[in-house]
Amino acid sequence: MLTTIEGIYENGKVTLKESPPVTKNSKVLVTFMSTDGTQVGQKRKLGSMAGTIKMAEDFNESLDDLSDYI
């Protein structure tokens, strides 16, 4: 079962806003989100893949395998 609980990371500690609904040891994943609306980490440069994808000249032509159905 996955459960999400909001918390605050401050001075090396995570303080949860509510108690988790578990009674034994559990694996925990922590995801950090920016509080001011900006992205955490490096931003991607737009257009960095430009020119790397090529479309075949006959892309819009009918496929021979489908000729019985068309």
mmCIF file of the N, C-alpha and C atoms, coordinates in Angstrom:
data_MODEL
# 
_entry.id   MODEL 
# 
loop_
_atom_site.group_PDB 
_atom_site.id 
_atom_site.type_symbol 
_atom_site.label_atom_id 
_atom_site.label_alt_id 
_atom_site.label_comp_id 
_atom_site.label_asym_id 
_atom_site.label_entity_id 
_atom_site.label_seq_id 
_atom_site.pdbx_PDB_ins_code 
_atom_site.Cartn_x 
_atom_site.Cartn_y 
_atom_site.Cartn_z 
_atom_site.occupancy 
_atom_site.B_iso_or_equiv 
_atom_site.pdbx_formal_charge 
_atom_site.auth_seq_id 
_atom_site.auth_comp_id 
_atom_site.auth_asym_id 
_atom_site.auth_atom_id 
_atom_site.pdbx_PDB_model_num 
ATOM 1   N N  . MET A 1 1  ? 0.839  -1.171 0.000   1.00 0.00 ? 1  MET A N  1 
ATOM 2   C CA . MET A 1 1  ? 0.000  0.000  0.000   1.00 0.00 ? 1  MET A CA 1 
ATOM 3   C C  . MET A 1 1  ? 0.892  1.244  0.000   1.00 0.00 ? 1  MET A C  1 
ATOM 4   N N  . LEU A 1 2  ? 0.564  2.203  -0.836  1.00 0.00 ? 2  LEU A N  1 
ATOM 5   C CA . LEU A 1 2  ? 1.285  3.470  -0.867  1.00 0.00 ? 2  LEU A CA 1 
ATOM 6   C C  . LEU A 1 2  ? 0.448  4.544  -0.194  1.00 0.00 ? 2  LEU A C  1 
ATOM 7   N N  . THR A 1 3  ? 1.084  5.328  0.635   1.00 0.00 ? 3  THR A N  1 
ATOM 8   C CA . THR A 1 3  ? 0.413  6.413  1.330   1.00 0.00 ? 3  THR A CA 1 
ATOM 9   C C  . THR A 1 3  ? 1.279  7.657  1.217   1.00 0.00 ? 3  THR A C  1 
ATOM 10  N N  . THR A 1 4  ? 0.683  8.788  0.939   1.00 0.00 ? 4  THR A N  1 
ATOM 11  C CA . THR A 1 4  ? 1.417  10.048 0.851   1.00 0.00 ? 4  THR A CA 1 
ATOM 12  C C  . THR A 1 4  ? 1.055  10.919 2.037   1.00 0.00 ? 4  THR A C  1 
ATOM 13  N N  . ILE A 1 5  ? 2.092  11.422 2.704   1.00 0.00 ? 5  ILE A N  1 
ATOM 14  C CA . ILE A 1 5  ? 1.890  12.311 3.843   1.00 0.00 ? 5  ILE A CA 1 
ATOM 15  C C  . ILE A 1 5  ? 2.777  13.529 3.638   1.00 0.00 ? 5  ILE A C  1 
ATOM 16  N N  . GLU A 1 6  ? 2.208  14.696 3.777   1.00 0.00 ? 6  GLU A N  1 
ATOM 17  C CA . GLU A 1 6  ? 2.965  15.927 3.601   1.00 0.00 ? 6  GLU A CA 1 
ATOM 18  C C  . GLU A 1 6  ? 3.850  16.171 4.817   1.00 0.00 ? 6  GLU A C  1 
ATOM 19  N N  . GLY A 1 7  ? 5.002  16.757 4.567   1.00 0.00 ? 7  GLY A N  1 
ATOM 20  C CA . GLY A 1 7  ? 5.912  17.080 5.652   1.00 0.00 ? 7  GLY A CA 1 
ATOM 21  C C  . GLY A 1 7  ? 6.824  18.219 5.243   1.00 0.00 ? 7  GLY A C  1 
ATOM 22  N N  . ILE A 1 8  ? 7.664  18.656 6.155   1.00 0.00 ? 8  ILE A N  1 
ATOM 23  C CA . ILE A 1 8  ? 8.602  19.747 5.923   1.00 0.00 ? 8  ILE A CA 1 
ATOM 24  C C  . ILE A 1 8  ? 10.006 19.252 6.269   1.00 0.00 ? 8  ILE A C  1 
ATOM 25  N N  . TYR A 1 9  ? 10.962 19.488 5.344   1.00 0.00 ? 9  TYR A N  1 
ATOM 26  C CA . TYR A 1 9  ? 12.359 19.179 5.601   1.00 0.00 ? 9  TYR A CA 1 
ATOM 27  C C  . TYR A 1 9  ? 13.039 20.451 6.069   1.00 0.00 ? 9  TYR A C  1 
ATOM 28  N N  . GLU A 1 10 ? 13.643 20.387 7.251   1.00 0.00 ? 10 GLU A N  1 
ATOM 29  C CA . GLU A 1 10 ? 14.267 21.573 7.818   1.00 0.00 ? 10 GLU A CA 1 
ATOM 30  C C  . GLU A 1 10 ? 15.390 21.148 8.759   1.00 0.00 ? 10 GLU A C  1 
ATOM 31  N N  . ASN A 1 11 ? 16.547 21.738 8.599   1.00 0.00 ? 11 ASN A N  1 
ATOM 32  C CA . ASN A 1 11 ? 17.705 21.465 9.455   1.00 0.00 ? 11 ASN A CA 1 
ATOM 33  C C  . ASN A 1 11 ? 18.048 19.974 9.520   1.00 0.00 ? 11 ASN A C  1 
ATOM 34  N N  . GLY A 1 12 ? 17.973 19.294 8.368   1.00 0.00 ? 12 GLY A N  1 
ATOM 35  C CA . GLY A 1 12 ? 18.352 17.890 8.305   1.00 0.00 ? 12 GLY A CA 1 
ATOM 36  C C  . GLY A 1 12 ? 17.320 16.900 8.810   1.00 0.00 ? 12 GLY A C  1 
ATOM 37  N N  . LYS A 1 13 ? 16.106 17.360 9.105   1.00 0.00 ? 13 LYS A N  1 
ATOM 38  C CA . LYS A 1 13 ? 15.057 16.475 9.614   1.00 0.00 ? 13 LYS A CA 1 
ATOM 39  C C  . LYS A 1 13 ? 13.769 16.675 8.827   1.00 0.00 ? 13 LYS A C  1 
ATOM 40  N N  . VAL A 1 14 ? 12.991 15.595 8.707   1.00 0.00 ? 14 VAL A N  1 
ATOM 41  C CA . VAL A 1 14 ? 11.676 15.659 8.070   1.00 0.00 ? 14 VAL A CA 1 
ATOM 42  C C  . VAL A 1 14 ? 10.627 15.581 9.170   1.00 0.00 ? 14 VAL A C  1 
ATOM 43  N N  . THR A 1 15 ? 9.753  16.579 9.218   1.00 0.00 ? 15 THR A N  1 
ATOM 44  C CA . THR A 1 15 ? 8.659  16.597 10.187  1.00 0.00 ? 15 THR A CA 1 
ATOM 45  C C  . THR A 1 15 ? 7.362  16.367 9.429   1.00 0.00 ? 15 THR A C  1 
ATOM 46  N N  . LEU A 1 16 ? 6.671  15.260 9.745   1.00 0.00 ? 16 LEU A N  1 
ATOM 47  C CA . LEU A 1 16 ? 5.423  14.925 9.071   1.00 0.00 ? 16 LEU A CA 1 
ATOM 48  C C  . LEU A 1 16 ? 4.268  15.698 9.693   1.00 0.00 ? 16 LEU A C  1 
ATOM 49  N N  . LYS A 1 17 ? 3.295  16.088 8.847   1.00 0.00 ? 17 LYS A N  1 
ATOM 50  C CA . LYS A 1 17 ? 2.148  16.852 9.331   1.00 0.00 ? 17 LYS A CA 1 
ATOM 51  C C  . LYS A 1 17 ? 1.088  15.967 9.997   1.00 0.00 ? 17 LYS A C  1 
ATOM 52  N N  . GLU A 1 18 ? 1.201  14.635 9.798   1.00 0.00 ? 18 GLU A N  1 
ATOM 53  C CA . GLU A 1 18 ? 0.286  13.701 10.443  1.00 0.00 ? 18 GLU A CA 1 
ATOM 54  C C  . GLU A 1 18 ? 0.992  12.374 10.645  1.00 0.00 ? 18 GLU A C  1 
ATOM 55  N N  . SER A 1 19 ? 0.467  11.524 11.484  1.00 0.00 ? 19 SER A N  1 
ATOM 56  C CA . SER A 1 19 ? 1.077  10.225 11.751  1.00 0.00 ? 19 SER A CA 1 
ATOM 57  C C  . SER A 1 19 ? 0.765  9.259  10.610  1.00 0.00 ? 19 SER A C  1 
ATOM 58  N N  . PRO A 1 20 ? 1.768  8.466  10.188  1.00 0.00 ? 20 PRO A N  1 
ATOM 59  C CA . PRO A 1 20 ? 1.508  7.486  9.134   1.00 0.00 ? 20 PRO A CA 1 
ATOM 60  C C  . PRO A 1 20 ? 0.662  6.324  9.649   1.00 0.00 ? 20 PRO A C  1 
ATOM 61  N N  . PRO A 1 21 ? -0.167 5.739  8.779   1.00 0.00 ? 21 PRO A N  1 
ATOM 62  C CA . PRO A 1 21 ? -1.053 4.643  9.200   1.00 0.00 ? 21 PRO A CA 1 
ATOM 63  C C  . PRO A 1 21 ? -0.370 3.275  9.143   1.00 0.00 ? 21 PRO A C  1 
ATOM 64  N N  . VAL A 1 22 ? 0.823  3.154  9.723   1.00 0.00 ? 22 VAL A N  1 
ATOM 65  C CA . VAL A 1 22 ? 1.543  1.879  9.738   1.00 0.00 ? 22 VAL A CA 1 
ATOM 66  C C  . VAL A 1 22 ? 1.856  1.498  11.179  1.00 0.00 ? 22 VAL A C  1 
ATOM 67  N N  . THR A 1 23 ? 1.961  0.175  11.406  1.00 0.00 ? 23 THR A N  1 
ATOM 68  C CA . THR A 1 23 ? 2.239  -0.304 12.760  1.00 0.00 ? 23 THR A CA 1 
ATOM 69  C C  . THR A 1 23 ? 3.591  -0.981 12.880  1.00 0.00 ? 23 THR A C  1 
ATOM 70  N N  . LYS A 1 24 ? 4.289  -1.175 11.759  1.00 0.00 ? 24 LYS A N  1 
ATOM 71  C CA . LYS A 1 24 ? 5.608  -1.808 11.793  1.00 0.00 ? 24 LYS A CA 1 
ATOM 72  C C  . LYS A 1 24 ? 6.569  -1.027 10.894  1.00 0.00 ? 24 LYS A C  1 
ATOM 73  N N  . ASN A 1 25 ? 7.803  -1.484 10.837  1.00 0.00 ? 25 ASN A N  1 
ATOM 74  C CA . ASN A 1 25 ? 8.800  -0.823 10.000  1.00 0.00 ? 25 ASN A CA 1 
ATOM 75  C C  . ASN A 1 25 ? 8.353  -0.839 8.542   1.00 0.00 ? 25 ASN A C  1 
ATOM 76  N N  . SER A 1 26 ? 8.565  0.262  7.844   1.00 0.00 ? 26 SER A N  1 
ATOM 77  C CA . SER A 1 26 ? 8.158  0.370  6.448   1.00 0.00 ? 26 SER A CA 1 
ATOM 78  C C  . SER A 1 26 ? 9.237  1.076  5.651   1.00 0.00 ? 26 SER A C  1 
ATOM 79  N N  . LYS A 1 27 ? 9.320  0.735  4.375   1.00 0.00 ? 27 LYS A N  1 
ATOM 80  C CA . LYS A 1 27 ? 10.220 1.422  3.458   1.00 0.00 ? 27 LYS A CA 1 
ATOM 81  C C  . LYS A 1 27 ? 9.632  2.802  3.171   1.00 0.00 ? 27 LYS A C  1 
ATOM 82  N N  . VAL A 1 28 ? 10.489 3.819  3.101   1.00 0.00 ? 28 VAL A N  1 
ATOM 83  C CA . VAL A 1 28 ? 10.035 5.196  2.895   1.00 0.00 ? 28 VAL A CA 1 
ATOM 84  C C  . VAL A 1 28 ? 10.775 5.784  1.705   1.00 0.00 ? 28 VAL A C  1 
ATOM 85  N N  . LEU A 1 29 ? 10.038 6.448  0.808   1.00 0.00 ? 29 LEU A N  1 
ATOM 86  C CA . LEU A 1 29 ? 10.626 7.185  -0.306  1.00 0.00 ? 29 LEU A CA 1 
ATOM 87  C C  . LEU A 1 29 ? 10.362 8.662  -0.064  1.00 0.00 ? 29 LEU A C  1 
ATOM 88  N N  . VAL A 1 30 ? 11.378 9.489  -0.224  1.00 0.00 ? 30 VAL A N  1 
ATOM 89  C CA . VAL A 1 30 ? 11.225 10.921 0.020   1.00 0.00 ? 30 VAL A CA 1 
ATOM 90  C C  . VAL A 1 30 ? 11.430 11.664 -1.293  1.00 0.00 ? 30 VAL A C  1 
ATOM 91  N N  . THR A 1 31 ? 10.487 12.525 -1.660  1.00 0.00 ? 31 THR A N  1 
ATOM 92  C CA . THR A 1 31 ? 10.573 13.349 -2.856  1.00 0.00 ? 31 THR A CA 1 
ATOM 93  C C  . THR A 1 31 ? 10.579 14.808 -2.417  1.00 0.00 ? 31 THR A C  1 
ATOM 94  N N  . PHE A 1 32 ? 11.586 15.558 -2.862  1.00 0.00 ? 32 PHE A N  1 
ATOM 95  C CA . PHE A 1 32 ? 11.676 16.956 -2.486  1.00 0.00 ? 32 PHE A CA 1 
ATOM 96  C C  . PHE A 1 32 ? 11.036 17.828 -3.554  1.00 0.00 ? 32 PHE A C  1 
ATOM 97  N N  . MET A 1 33 ? 10.170 18.743 -3.121  1.00 0.00 ? 33 MET A N  1 
ATOM 98  C CA . MET A 1 33 ? 9.500  19.674 -4.023  1.00 0.00 ? 33 MET A CA 1 
ATOM 99  C C  . MET A 1 33 ? 9.867  21.085 -3.600  1.00 0.00 ? 33 MET A C  1 
ATOM 100 N N  . SER A 1 34 ? 10.016 21.955 -4.570  1.00 0.00 ? 34 SER A N  1 
ATOM 101 C CA . SER A 1 34 ? 10.313 23.345 -4.275  1.00 0.00 ? 34 SER A CA 1 
ATOM 102 C C  . SER A 1 34 ? 9.063  24.020 -3.718  1.00 0.00 ? 34 SER A C  1 
ATOM 103 N N  . THR A 1 35 ? 9.226  24.889 -2.743  1.00 0.00 ? 35 THR A N  1 
ATOM 104 C CA . THR A 1 35 ? 8.079  25.562 -2.137  1.00 0.00 ? 35 THR A CA 1 
ATOM 105 C C  . THR A 1 35 ? 7.727  26.870 -2.837  1.00 0.00 ? 35 THR A C  1 
ATOM 106 N N  . ASP A 1 36 ? 8.621  27.375 -3.712  1.00 0.00 ? 36 ASP A N  1 
ATOM 107 C CA . ASP A 1 36 ? 8.342  28.647 -4.379  1.00 0.00 ? 36 ASP A CA 1 
ATOM 108 C C  . ASP A 1 36 ? 7.858  28.476 -5.819  1.00 0.00 ? 36 ASP A C  1 
ATOM 109 N N  . GLY A 1 37 ? 7.547  27.257 -6.237  1.00 0.00 ? 37 GLY A N  1 
ATOM 110 C CA . GLY A 1 37 ? 6.998  27.017 -7.565  1.00 0.00 ? 37 GLY A CA 1 
ATOM 111 C C  . GLY A 1 37 ? 8.035  26.791 -8.648  1.00 0.00 ? 37 GLY A C  1 
ATOM 112 N N  . THR A 1 38 ? 9.315  26.906 -8.338  1.00 0.00 ? 38 THR A N  1 
ATOM 113 C CA . THR A 1 38 ? 10.347 26.657 -9.340  1.00 0.00 ? 38 THR A CA 1 
ATOM 114 C C  . THR A 1 38 ? 10.738 25.186 -9.310  1.00 0.00 ? 38 THR A C  1 
ATOM 115 N N  . GLN A 1 39 ? 11.341 24.734 -10.403 1.00 0.00 ? 39 GLN A N  1 
ATOM 116 C CA . GLN A 1 39 ? 11.761 23.341 -10.480 1.00 0.00 ? 39 GLN A CA 1 
ATOM 117 C C  . GLN A 1 39 ? 13.024 23.116 -9.668  1.00 0.00 ? 39 GLN A C  1 
ATOM 118 N N  . VAL A 1 40 ? 13.110 21.931 -9.078  1.00 0.00 ? 40 VAL A N  1 
ATOM 119 C CA . VAL A 1 40 ? 14.316 21.535 -8.382  1.00 0.00 ? 40 VAL A CA 1 
ATOM 120 C C  . VAL A 1 40 ? 15.202 20.818 -9.390  1.00 0.00 ? 40 VAL A C  1 
ATOM 121 N N  . GLY A 1 41 ? 16.456 21.180 -9.469  1.00 0.00 ? 41 GLY A N  1 
ATOM 122 C CA . GLY A 1 41 ? 17.367 20.547 -10.412 1.00 0.00 ? 41 GLY A CA 1 
ATOM 123 C C  . GLY A 1 41 ? 17.568 21.381 -11.657 1.00 0.00 ? 41 GLY A C  1 
ATOM 124 N N  . GLN A 1 42 ? 18.231 20.784 -12.620 1.00 0.00 ? 42 GLN A N  1 
ATOM 125 C CA . GLN A 1 42 ? 18.585 21.491 -13.839 1.00 0.00 ? 42 GLN A CA 1 
ATOM 126 C C  . GLN A 1 42 ? 17.417 21.514 -14.822 1.00 0.00 ? 42 GLN A C  1 
ATOM 127 N N  . LYS A 1 43 ? 17.180 22.660 -15.442 1.00 0.00 ? 43 LYS A N  1 
ATOM 128 C CA . LYS A 1 43 ? 16.120 22.779 -16.434 1.00 0.00 ? 43 LYS A CA 1 
ATOM 129 C C  . LYS A 1 43 ? 16.624 22.272 -17.777 1.00 0.00 ? 43 LYS A C  1 
ATOM 130 N N  . ARG A 1 44 ? 15.701 21.713 -18.568 1.00 0.00 ? 44 ARG A N  1 
ATOM 131 C CA . ARG A 1 44 ? 16.049 21.214 -19.900 1.00 0.00 ? 44 ARG A CA 1 
ATOM 132 C C  . ARG A 1 44 ? 16.049 22.358 -20.897 1.00 0.00 ? 44 ARG A C  1 
ATOM 133 N N  . LYS A 1 45 ? 16.963 22.282 -21.849 1.00 0.00 ? 45 LYS A N  1 
ATOM 134 C CA . LYS A 1 45 ? 17.042 23.278 -22.904 1.00 0.00 ? 45 LYS A CA 1 
ATOM 135 C C  . LYS A 1 45 ? 16.077 22.879 -24.018 1.00 0.00 ? 45 LYS A C  1 
ATOM 136 N N  . LEU A 1 46 ? 15.157 23.776 -24.370 1.00 0.00 ? 46 LEU A N  1 
ATOM 137 C CA . LEU A 1 46 ? 14.200 23.493 -25.428 1.00 0.00 ? 46 LEU A CA 1 
ATOM 138 C C  . LEU A 1 46 ? 14.904 23.401 -26.774 1.00 0.00 ? 46 LEU A C  1 
ATOM 139 N N  . GLY A 1 47 ? 14.491 22.434 -27.588 1.00 0.00 ? 47 GLY A N  1 
ATOM 140 C CA . GLY A 1 47 ? 15.047 22.287 -28.929 1.00 0.00 ? 47 GLY A CA 1 
ATOM 141 C C  . GLY A 1 47 ? 16.355 21.524 -28.990 1.00 0.00 ? 47 GLY A C  1 
ATOM 142 N N  . SER A 1 48 ? 16.755 20.896 -27.892 1.00 0.00 ? 48 SER A N  1 
ATOM 143 C CA . SER A 1 48 ? 18.043 20.199 -27.878 1.00 0.00 ? 48 SER A CA 1 
ATOM 144 C C  . SER A 1 48 ? 18.041 18.938 -28.752 1.00 0.00 ? 48 SER A C  1 
ATOM 145 N N  . MET A 1 49 ? 16.862 18.415 -29.103 1.00 0.00 ? 49 MET A N  1 
ATOM 146 C CA . MET A 1 49 ? 16.773 17.220 -29.959 1.00 0.00 ? 49 MET A CA 1 
ATOM 147 C C  . MET A 1 49 ? 16.449 17.581 -31.409 1.00 0.00 ? 49 MET A C  1 
ATOM 148 N N  . ALA A 1 50 ? 16.428 18.865 -31.736 1.00 0.00 ? 50 ALA A N  1 
ATOM 149 C CA . ALA A 1 50 ? 16.076 19.310 -33.091 1.00 0.00 ? 50 ALA A CA 1 
ATOM 150 C C  . ALA A 1 50 ? 17.015 18.689 -34.119 1.00 0.00 ? 50 ALA A C  1 
ATOM 151 N N  . GLY A 1 51 ? 16.428 18.129 -35.182 1.00 0.00 ? 51 GLY A N  1 
ATOM 152 C CA . GLY A 1 51 ? 17.215 17.549 -36.262 1.00 0.00 ? 51 GLY A CA 1 
ATOM 153 C C  . GLY A 1 51 ? 17.668 16.124 -36.032 1.00 0.00 ? 51 GLY A C  1 
ATOM 154 N N  . THR A 1 52 ? 17.324 15.510 -34.912 1.00 0.00 ? 52 THR A N  1 
ATOM 155 C CA . THR A 1 52 ? 17.782 14.147 -34.640 1.00 0.00 ? 52 THR A CA 1 
ATOM 156 C C  . THR A 1 52 ? 16.768 13.089 -35.051 1.00 0.00 ? 52 THR A C  1 
ATOM 157 N N  . ILE A 1 53 ? 15.527 13.479 -35.318 1.00 0.00 ? 53 ILE A N  1 
ATOM 158 C CA . ILE A 1 53 ? 14.497 12.523 -35.704 1.00 0.00 ? 53 ILE A CA 1 
ATOM 159 C C  . ILE A 1 53 ? 14.123 12.770 -37.152 1.00 0.00 ? 53 ILE A C  1 
ATOM 160 N N  . LYS A 1 54 ? 14.195 11.723 -37.959 1.00 0.00 ? 54 LYS A N  1 
ATOM 161 C CA . LYS A 1 54 ? 13.892 11.825 -39.389 1.00 0.00 ? 54 LYS A CA 1 
ATOM 162 C C  . LYS A 1 54 ? 12.636 11.033 -39.700 1.00 0.00 ? 54 LYS A C  1 
ATOM 163 N N  . MET A 1 55 ? 11.784 11.576 -40.563 1.00 0.00 ? 55 MET A N  1 
ATOM 164 C CA . MET A 1 55 ? 10.556 10.919 -40.999 1.00 0.00 ? 55 MET A CA 1 
ATOM 165 C C  . MET A 1 55 ? 10.820 10.318 -42.380 1.00 0.00 ? 55 MET A C  1 
ATOM 166 N N  . ALA A 1 56 ? 10.416 9.091  -42.586 1.00 0.00 ? 56 ALA A N  1 
ATOM 167 C CA . ALA A 1 56 ? 10.607 8.431  -43.884 1.00 0.00 ? 56 ALA A CA 1 
ATOM 168 C C  . ALA A 1 56 ? 9.816  9.169  -44.965 1.00 0.00 ? 56 ALA A C  1 
ATOM 169 N N  . GLU A 1 57 ? 10.346 9.199  -46.196 1.00 0.00 ? 57 GLU A N  1 
ATOM 170 C CA . GLU A 1 57 ? 9.687  9.891  -47.304 1.00 0.00 ? 57 GLU A CA 1 
ATOM 171 C C  . GLU A 1 57 ? 8.303  9.304  -47.589 1.00 0.00 ? 57 GLU A C  1 
ATOM 172 N N  . ASP A 1 58 ? 8.143  7.983  -47.415 1.00 0.00 ? 58 ASP A N  1 
ATOM 173 C CA . ASP A 1 58 ? 6.869  7.322  -47.715 1.00 0.00 ? 58 ASP A CA 1 
ATOM 174 C C  . ASP A 1 58 ? 6.007  7.119  -46.457 1.00 0.00 ? 58 ASP A C  1 
ATOM 175 N N  . PHE A 1 59 ? 6.145  7.976  -45.489 1.00 0.00 ? 59 PHE A N  1 
ATOM 176 C CA . PHE A 1 59 ? 5.440  7.826  -44.219 1.00 0.00 ? 59 PHE A CA 1 
ATOM 177 C C  . PHE A 1 59 ? 3.922  7.758  -44.407 1.00 0.00 ? 59 PHE A C  1 
ATOM 178 N N  . ASN A 1 60 ? 3.357  8.571  -45.270 1.00 0.00 ? 60 ASN A N  1 
ATOM 179 C CA . ASN A 1 60 ? 1.907  8.629  -45.460 1.00 0.00 ? 60 ASN A CA 1 
ATOM 180 C C  . ASN A 1 60 ? 1.379  7.634  -46.497 1.00 0.00 ? 60 ASN A C  1 
ATOM 181 N N  . GLU A 1 61 ? 2.235  6.854  -47.117 1.00 0.00 ? 61 GLU A N  1 
ATOM 182 C CA . GLU A 1 61 ? 1.806  5.867  -48.112 1.00 0.00 ? 61 GLU A CA 1 
ATOM 183 C C  . GLU A 1 61 ? 1.147  4.681  -47.416 1.00 0.00 ? 61 GLU A C  1 
ATOM 184 N N  . SER A 1 62 ? 0.248  4.022  -48.122 1.00 0.00 ? 62 SER A N  1 
ATOM 185 C CA . SER A 1 62 ? -0.423 2.839  -47.575 1.00 0.00 ? 62 SER A CA 1 
ATOM 186 C C  . SER A 1 62 ? 0.563  1.693  -47.401 1.00 0.00 ? 62 SER A C  1 
ATOM 187 N N  . LEU A 1 63 ? 0.353  0.897  -46.370 1.00 0.00 ? 63 LEU A N  1 
ATOM 188 C CA . LEU A 1 63 ? 1.187  -0.272 -46.129 1.00 0.00 ? 63 LEU A CA 1 
ATOM 189 C C  . LEU A 1 63 ? 0.659  -1.445 -46.949 1.00 0.00 ? 63 LEU A C  1 
ATOM 190 N N  . ASP A 1 64 ? 1.549  -2.188 -47.612 1.00 0.00 ? 64 ASP A N  1 
ATOM 191 C CA . ASP A 1 64 ? 1.147  -3.340 -48.407 1.00 0.00 ? 64 ASP A CA 1 
ATOM 192 C C  . ASP A 1 64 ? 0.475  -4.410 -47.550 1.00 0.00 ? 64 ASP A C  1 
ATOM 193 N N  . ASP A 1 65 ? 0.890  -4.529 -46.294 1.00 0.00 ? 65 ASP A N  1 
ATOM 194 C CA . ASP A 1 65 ? 0.306  -5.542 -45.413 1.00 0.00 ? 65 ASP A CA 1 
ATOM 195 C C  . ASP A 1 65 ? -1.172 -5.286 -45.134 1.00 0.00 ? 65 ASP A C  1 
ATOM 196 N N  . LEU A 1 66 ? -1.616 -4.043 -45.273 1.00 0.00 ? 66 LEU A N  1 
ATOM 197 C CA . LEU A 1 66 ? -3.002 -3.697 -44.977 1.00 0.00 ? 66 LEU A CA 1 
ATOM 198 C C  . LEU A 1 66 ? -3.879 -3.570 -46.210 1.00 0.00 ? 66 LEU A C  1 
ATOM 199 N N  . SER A 1 67 ? -3.345 -3.897 -47.383 1.00 0.00 ? 67 SER A N  1 
ATOM 200 C CA . SER A 1 67 ? -4.104 -3.714 -48.621 1.00 0.00 ? 67 SER A CA 1 
ATOM 201 C C  . SER A 1 67 ? -5.388 -4.547 -48.660 1.00 0.00 ? 67 SER A C  1 
ATOM 202 N N  . ASP A 1 68 ? -5.436 -5.689 -47.990 1.00 0.00 ? 68 ASP A N  1 
ATOM 203 C CA . ASP A 1 68 ? -6.650 -6.508 -47.951 1.00 0.00 ? 68 ASP A CA 1 
ATOM 204 C C  . ASP A 1 68 ? -7.765 -5.834 -47.142 1.00 0.00 ? 68 ASP A C  1 
ATOM 205 N N  . TYR A 1 69 ? -7.421 -4.956 -46.252 1.00 0.00 ? 69 TYR A N  1 
ATOM 206 C CA . TYR A 1 69 ? -8.398 -4.329 -45.356 1.00 0.00 ? 69 TYR A CA 1 
ATOM 207 C C  . TYR A 1 69 ? -8.851 -2.950 -45.819 1.00 0.00 ? 69 TYR A C  1 
ATOM 208 N N  . ILE A 1 70 ? -8.142 -2.384 -46.785 1.00 0.00 ? 70 ILE A N  1 
ATOM 209 C CA . ILE A 1 70 ? -8.455 -1.026 -47.232 1.00 0.00 ? 70 ILE A CA 1 
ATOM 210 C C  . ILE A 1 70 ? -9.343 -1.074 -48.464 1.00 0.00 ? 70 ILE A C  1 
# 
